Amino acid sequence: MMRLLNAALSVLLLSQPAEAGIERLQMAFDGARRDYLLYVPERLPDGPRPLVLVLHGGGGSAAEVRRSTGGRFDELAERDGFLVLYPDAVGRIWDTGSGEISERLSPRRDDLGFLTGLIARVSADHVVDRRRIFATGVSRGGQASYMLGCRTKGLIRAIAPVSMTLPLSQERDCASGAPLGFLLVEGTADPVVPYDGGRVTVFGRARDRVRSADDTVAVFLRRNGCTGLSEMRRSGAVARLAGRDCRAPVRLDRVEGGGHGWPGKGAALPRWLAGPMNHDISAPDEIWDFFRRF
């Protein structure tokens, strides 16, 4: 924990804090320039405001994930008064600290330190509610959201990975700890991250191993002391299943026949690689509705 705090304190801002709207900002971390986008609504309520991190997938970027979500997180932020943070990974790939992909990266980078330092920087410039910091991400960005939620001991209140079940390399970190809100949005026909678990496969190349969607949810049901899982409601092909009697909410949005990407918006990957996209729900709306419960 001290290492994370020291990393946060060592962050040096290289550009001015954002005003209303979207701005590209930079900061120095670990001897390198790191870029990010920050959306600050024009009308912010008085007092502390929630902060939502939106993490791009492998090969993506802050600008790309903002486009592939249709700018919807910005619209919701404008409506409800929260900040949206879109960080950029080095080389378009997050180092999650464990797993085969991270182990092959050269040089390695401390993305956990970068993201916690970035949260500290934004919190210093804006009145952030430290009890309501959330992280969502798609694919590799979903892996980064597990890292943030499971390794920072209370910094993140809830996570919402999209198209990414729990990597085996991160299971130990996520299996225990303080209650952590959890929403998984996963398609049953995802050709990249198998719904039933196994190898993540991109362009025919095997990547990290992941748990099934059901096993992933079971990890967080146990962590949060839930007594079971029940279906809440359906929206077309999307079934929402929620934990019962949980210390922090747990939910699975099972997108039946859905592929790899943000339901309702789009995929950074072409259809032949990502599979069919579902439009029965808007993933950003579902994710923010889940986060705003806190």
N, C-alpha and C positions, 0 to 999 in steps of 0.2 A: 504493500500500500504506500509506503514511504517513497518508493521509486516512482509511483504514479504522481504523487504530490510534488515531488521534485521536478518531474517532467513538466507538470502544469506550471509550476512557478518559473521555469526557465524559458517559457515561451516569450518570444519577442514579436510584437506586432509590427508589420512593415507598411500598413496602409491604414487609412482612417476608418473609424467605425461607420457602419451603414446607417443611412437615413431611411426614409420611407421607400419601399420598393426593393428591387433585387440589385445587389451589387456584388462584383467579384472582388474579393479581398485576398490578402496574402499574409502569411506569417512565417517566421523562421523557426524550424524545429530540427534538432539533431544535425545542425550544419547545412540544412537544405531549405529551399523555399517551398512552402506548401500552399496550394491554392484552395479556395472554397467560395461558394456562393452563399449569401445570407439574404433571406427575405424578411423585411421588417414592414409590417402593415402600416398603412397611413394613419389609421386610428387604432391606437393601443390603449387598453384600459389602464387606469391607475393601478399601481401595485405590481407584484410579481406576475410574470407571464410564463406559460409553458414554453418549452423548447422541444422541437421535433427534429431529429437527425434523419435524413433520407440518404441512404447509402447505395451507390450505383453498383451494378454487377460487374463481373470480369469483362474487360474490354470496353467498359462504359466510362462515363465521366459525370461530373456534377451537372453540366449543361445537358447531357444526354438523358439522365434520369429525370431531370425537370421536364424535358420535352416528352419523354415516354409516359409520364404520369399526367400529361396534358396541362401542366401548371395547376393542377387541382389542389395540391397542398397549399399553394400560394393563395388560391381563392378561399379555401377554408380558413387560412390564417387571417385573411382580411375580414372574413365574416365573424370569426370568434376570438381574434386577438391573441395569437401566439406567434412565435418566431420559427422559421424553417431554415435549417442548416443543411447545405449540400456540400460535403467535403469531396475533394479529389484524391484518389489514391495515386501513389507513384507508379508510373508505367501502367496505369489503368487496372491494377490488381492489388487487392488488399492482402497484407500479411496478417493472418489471424493468429499467428504465434504457434500454431501446431498444424499437423496434417501434411500430406504429401506435397500439395501445391506450395505451401509456405516453405517447406524444407528445401524445395528446389530453387527458391528465389535467391538471386545473387546480385547485389548484396541484399541481406535481410534488412528490414526496416521495422521500427517500433511503432506500428500503427495504433496499438492500444495507447501508448504514450501520446501520440499525436492527437488522437480523438479526445482523450481526456484533457489534454492541454488546450485543445480548441474549445471544448465546453467551458473551461476556466476563462479563456479569453473572451468569449461571447458573454459569459456571465459577468465579467468585469465591466463590459461596455454597455450592457443592458440589464434591466431589472428582471432577471430570470428566477422563476420559482424553482429552487433546487429540489423540491419535492415532486416536481412534475417535469422531469426530463425523460424523453422517450426516444426510442430508436427503431427504425424500420429499414428494410433493405431488400433488394431482389437478388436472388441467386448468390453470387459471391458476397454481395452486400448483405444478404441475409445471414451468411456465415459471420460477417463482421458484427452484425447486431447481436448474435449469440455471444460473441467475444465480449462486447461491451456490457451486455446485461449480466453475464455470468462471472466476469472477472473483476468487476469494479466495486463489489460489496456495497450496494445501496445507492450508487450514483444514479443508476437508471431505474426508473419506476416500472417500466413495462417495455417489452419488445414485440415486434410484429414482423417476423421474417416472411417473405413471399417467395414461393418457388424454391424453398430450401428447407428440407427437414434437418434434424440434428446430426451434424457430423460426429462420427465415433470419436474423433480426436478431441471433441469439446464436451463429450458427455459427462465426464467426471466433474468439470467445472460447473455444469448446469444442474447436476443431480441434487445438490444440497445448497443451503444458504437461506437468506431471508426471503420471504415471499416476493415473487417477481411476476407481474402481470405478463401474460403470454397469449398471443394470437398467432396462429399459423394459417396462412392462405396457401393452399396447395392443390394443384390439378391432378386428377387421377390418370390423365394421359400425358403427363409431363415426360417428354423424351430425354430430357437432360438430367433431372433429379427424379429418380424413380419413386413413385408414391409408396410402394411396398418396400423400399429400402434397397441397398446395394451400392453399386458404383455410380457416381456422377460421371456422365459421358458427354464430352463436347467434341464435335468433329471426329467422332469415332475413337477418341482418346480417353482412356479411363483416368478418372481423377480420384478425389477422396471418397471414402465410403461413408454412407449415411444410414441412419435408422429410418424405419418406415414412418409415415405420418402418424399412425396410431401409436407406435412406440415412443415417438417424440412427445406427443401430447401426454402419454402416460408418465413420462419423466417429470413434467411440470405439474401434473395432477398430484403426484406424490410429494413433490417439493412444496406445493402450496396447501397440502393437507385436505384435498378435495375428497368427497365421498363417492364420486362417480361422474359419469358423463351422460348428458341427455341432449337430444335434438331440440333446439329452440324453435326454429322456423326454417322455411325454404324460400328462396328467390330463384325461380326457374330451376337451373341445374345446380344451384349452390345450396348445400345443406350446412346449416350452422349448428355446431354441437358445443355445448358449454358445460364446464365443470360445475358440480353441485357442492355447496357449502365450503367454498374455497376461501383461504386467507387472502388470496389475490386472484382476480379472475383469470380463467384459462378457457380458451376457445379455439376450435378448429373450424375454419371455413373450407369445407371439402367441395372443390369445384369439379363436379363430375363431367368427365370428358374434356377437361381444361388442360391447356399446355403450359408453357414456361414463360411467365411474364406477369404483368399487372392486369388482372381482370378488369374489364371495362375501359381500359385505356390502350395498352399495346405492349408489344415486345420489342426489345432492342435487337433481337435476332430475327432473321427471316422466318416465314411460316414453315418452310420445309425443315428448319432446324428446331424451332420453338414449338411447333404443333399448333392446334386450334386455340384461339383466344376466346374466352368467355366474356359476354357483355351483359350478363344478367345483374351484375353488381358493379360498383365502382370501388376498386380496392382502396384508393385514398380515403373515400368517404367512410368505408367500413373501418379502416384503421384509425382514423381520427375519432369516430364514434366510440371505438373501444378505448382509446387513450383518454378521451374526455370524461370517462367514468371516474377517473382518479382526481 
